[in-house]
Amino acid sequence: MRGDMLTGCVVLRKVAMALLFAAMCGCERQASVQSPSAAPSKEAAVPRMRDPEYTNSLKQVQDRRRGVATRRRHVAAKMEELISLARAALPAGATEEQVLHELQDNPGKYPGWRELSVKMREINAQAEKELADARSLVMTRIKKEQEETKDFKRGGSK
């Protein structure tokens, strides 16, 4: 009985050592491959999220879009104030269309509505442009990464 236990312990010890060895080798390899501080090889394709130029461009786009959203939020708040004034002037149950006509037909009663409407259209156009620029930036970089990967797999590099 003691011999069976001893054999079991020896086998368990060997399995544990093998697993420990495999884990240590795997962790070292992953750390060296995925280390963001390691300089990318000139021969390998650089993943786009490790490309500082690309990530800085994304941050700039994000900052610009955040600025547009902030301006939109301020204009929308002013517009909501005017909408609530127009709703109060109309009978209960007035539709959105009636509220809009009230605002457009009485510029003296609701000063700034037309300017706010124009400003909101401009902000929305700018937001669409920023979104299109962001999509273009990402798609361009994805295509570049795909080409680099294809070249790397073929054995050459640009």
C-alpha positions as CSV (number, residue, x, y, z in Angstrom):
1,M,0.0,0.0,0.0
2,R,2.8,2.3,0.9
3,G,4.5,1.6,-2.5
4,D,1.3,2.6,-4.4
5,M,1.2,5.9,-2.5
6,L,4.8,6.5,-3.2
7,T,4.4,5.8,-6.9
8,G,1.4,8.0,-7.0
9,C,3.3,10.9,-5.4
10,V,6.2,10.4,-7.8
11,V,3.8,10.6,-10.8
12,L,2.0,13.6,-9.4
13,R,5.3,15.3,-8.7
14,K,6.5,14.7,-12.3
15,V,3.2,16.0,-13.7
16,A,3.3,19.1,-11.5
17,M,6.9,19.8,-12.6
18,A,6.0,19.4,-16.3
19,L,3.0,21.8,-15.9
20,L,5.1,24.3,-14.1
21,F,7.9,24.1,-16.7
22,A,5.3,24.5,-19.5
23,A,3.7,27.5,-17.8
24,M,7.0,29.2,-17.3
25,C,8.1,28.8,-20.8
26,G,4.7,29.9,-22.2
27,C,4.6,33.0,-19.9
28,E,8.1,34.1,-21.0
29,R,7.3,33.7,-24.6
30,Q,4.1,35.7,-24.3
31,A,5.7,38.4,-22.3
32,S,8.4,38.8,-24.9
33,V,6.0,38.8,-27.8
34,Q,3.3,41.1,-26.3
35,S,5.5,43.5,-24.4
36,P,4.4,47.0,-25.5
37,S,7.7,48.5,-24.5
38,A,9.6,46.2,-26.8
39,A,10.6,47.9,-30.1
40,P,8.7,46.3,-33.0
41,S,10.9,44.4,-35.5
42,K,11.4,46.0,-38.9
43,E,10.5,42.7,-40.5
44,A,7.2,42.1,-38.8
45,A,4.0,44.0,-39.3
46,V,3.2,46.4,-36.6
47,P,-0.3,45.9,-35.1
48,R,-2.2,49.2,-35.4
49,M,-2.9,49.6,-31.7
50,R,0.8,49.4,-31.0
51,D,1.6,52.1,-33.6
52,P,2.0,55.4,-31.6
53,E,1.2,57.5,-34.7
54,Y,-2.1,55.7,-35.2
55,T,-3.1,55.8,-31.5
56,N,-2.2,59.5,-31.3
57,S,-4.4,60.1,-34.4
58,L,-7.2,58.3,-32.8
59,K,-6.9,60.3,-29.6
60,Q,-7.0,63.5,-31.6
61,V,-10.1,62.4,-33.4
62,Q,-11.7,61.5,-30.1
63,D,-10.9,64.9,-28.6
64,R,-12.3,66.7,-31.6
65,R,-15.5,64.6,-31.5
66,R,-15.8,65.2,-27.8
67,G,-15.6,69.0,-28.4
68,V,-18.3,68.8,-31.1
69,A,-20.5,66.8,-28.7
70,T,-20.0,69.4,-26.0
71,R,-21.0,72.2,-28.3
72,R,-24.0,70.2,-29.4
73,R,-25.1,69.6,-25.8
74,H,-24.9,73.4,-25.0
75,V,-26.9,74.4,-28.1
76,A,-29.5,71.6,-27.4
77,A,-29.9,72.8,-23.8
78,K,-30.7,76.3,-25.1
79,M,-33.1,74.9,-27.7
80,E,-34.9,72.9,-25.1
81,E,-35.4,76.0,-23.0
82,L,-37.1,77.7,-26.0
83,I,-39.1,74.6,-26.8
84,S,-40.4,74.5,-23.2
85,L,-41.4,78.2,-23.5
86,A,-43.2,77.5,-26.8
87,R,-45.0,74.5,-25.3
88,A,-46.2,76.6,-22.4
89,A,-47.6,79.2,-24.8
90,L,-49.6,76.5,-26.8
91,P,-52.6,74.6,-25.6
92,A,-52.1,71.3,-23.9
93,G,-51.5,68.4,-26.2
94,A,-49.8,70.4,-28.9
95,T,-47.8,68.3,-31.4
96,E,-44.1,68.6,-32.1
97,E,-45.0,70.2,-35.5
98,Q,-47.1,72.9,-33.8
99,V,-44.3,73.7,-31.3
100,L,-41.9,74.0,-34.2
101,H,-44.2,76.3,-36.1
102,E,-44.6,78.4,-33.0
103,L,-40.9,78.8,-32.7
104,Q,-40.3,79.6,-36.3
105,D,-43.2,81.9,-36.8
106,N,-42.5,84.1,-33.8
107,P,-38.9,85.1,-33.8
108,G,-39.5,88.1,-31.6
109,K,-41.2,85.9,-28.9
110,Y,-38.4,83.3,-29.0
111,P,-35.2,85.2,-29.8
112,G,-32.3,83.1,-30.9
113,W,-34.2,80.1,-32.2
114,R,-33.2,80.6,-35.8
115,E,-29.6,81.1,-34.9
116,L,-29.6,78.1,-32.7
117,S,-31.2,76.0,-35.4
118,V,-28.5,77.1,-37.9
119,K,-25.8,76.5,-35.3
120,M,-27.2,73.0,-34.6
121,R,-27.1,72.1,-38.3
122,E,-23.5,73.3,-38.6
123,I,-22.5,71.3,-35.5
124,N,-24.3,68.2,-36.9
125,A,-22.5,68.6,-40.2
126,Q,-19.2,68.9,-38.4
127,A,-20.0,65.8,-36.3
128,E,-20.7,63.9,-39.5
129,K,-17.4,65.1,-41.0
130,E,-15.5,64.1,-37.9
131,L,-17.1,60.6,-38.0
132,A,-16.3,60.2,-41.7
133,D,-12.7,61.2,-41.0
134,A,-12.4,58.8,-38.1
135,R,-13.8,55.9,-40.3
136,S,-11.4,56.8,-43.1
137,L,-8.4,56.9,-40.7
138,V,-9.3,53.4,-39.3
139,M,-10.0,51.9,-42.7
140,T,-6.8,53.2,-44.1
141,R,-4.8,51.8,-41.2
142,I,-6.6,48.4,-41.4
143,K,-5.7,48.1,-45.1
144,K,-2.1,49.1,-44.4
145,E,-1.9,46.5,-41.6
146,Q,-3.4,43.8,-43.9
147,E,-0.8,44.7,-46.6
148,E,2.0,44.5,-44.1
149,T,0.8,41.2,-42.8
150,K,0.6,39.8,-46.4
151,D,4.1,41.0,-47.2
152,F,5.4,39.5,-44.0
153,K,3.8,36.2,-44.7
154,R,5.3,36.2,-48.2
155,G,8.7,36.8,-46.7
156,G,9.4,40.4,-47.6
157,S,8.8,43.6,-45.9
158,K,8.3,47.2,-47.1
